[in-house]
Amino acid sequence: MTEVLFYHLQNLTVEKVLPSLLEKSLQRGWRVVVQATTEERADALDTHLWTYRDDSFLPHATWRVADAAQQPILLTVDEANPNGAKVRFLIDNAALPADIATYDRLVLVFNGDDDDSVAMARAAWTQSKAQGFAVIYRQADGAGGWQSRE
């Protein structure tokens, strides 16, 4: 069954939390697709993932590369899944994909400081519950961890 996780960012940025979530995904052997809403945002995130920490390496590429199907992490701006990922991250208010049931895990990262992002997350929560998916809510606990509720 698909799990839909909601990561509520309060006083945090996607750039701050996404790299560690991607690292954990790779450690578990998962292929990942990250969906942004604009090409500019995907390009900025691409740059950030190469430089976010000196002692780390996150193998990734954008949808534009010829070998997109081989990438463990692929950044995209649409619902395509060229690398056959079983985990999809949605950032910047990217909508739930039509093929949500094909994923093991869908991770919606939303800005709790933005009313539109909160409204979008609530609508996605309602939709996910109505479709029978397992939904989990996580919010930063201030100590570098996440508090969960199902």
C-alpha positions, 0 to 999 in steps of 0.5 A, a space after each residue: 500500500 502506498 504511504 503518503 508522508 506529509 513533512 510540515 516545514 516550520 522555519 525550515 527550508 526544503 534546501 535544509 531538509 531534503 538532502 538528508 531525506 534523500 540520503 536516507 532514501 538511497 541508504 534504503 536502496 530506493 530510487 527517487 524522483 523529486 518533482 518541483 513546479 518550475 524548471 528554475 527551481 529544479 535547476 537551483 535544487 540540482 546545484 544545491 544538491 551538488 554543493 550542500 555539504 563538502 563531505 557528502 555526495 548525492 548522485 542525481 540528475 535532472 530529467 534532461 539528461 540522456 541517462 535519466 533512467 539510470 539515475 538514483 535521484 531524478 529531479 523533474 517538473 512533471 509527473 513522469 517517472 523516467 527512472 522507475 522510482 518507487 519514492 516520489 518527493 513533491 516540493 513547492 506545492 507540486 500536485 499529487 500525481 495521477 499514478 500515486 498508487 504506483 509508488 511505495 512512498 510519496 513524500 509531500 514537503 510543504 511550507 507551514 509558514 505559507 497559507 497556500 502551501 498549508 491549504 494544498 497539503 490539507 487538500 492532498 491529505 483529504 484526497 489521500 485518505 479518501 483513496 485509502 492510502 496510509 497517511 503520515 504527518 511529520 513535523 520538525 521537533 526542534 531537536 533535529 528530528 521529526 514527530 509523527 502522527 498517522 
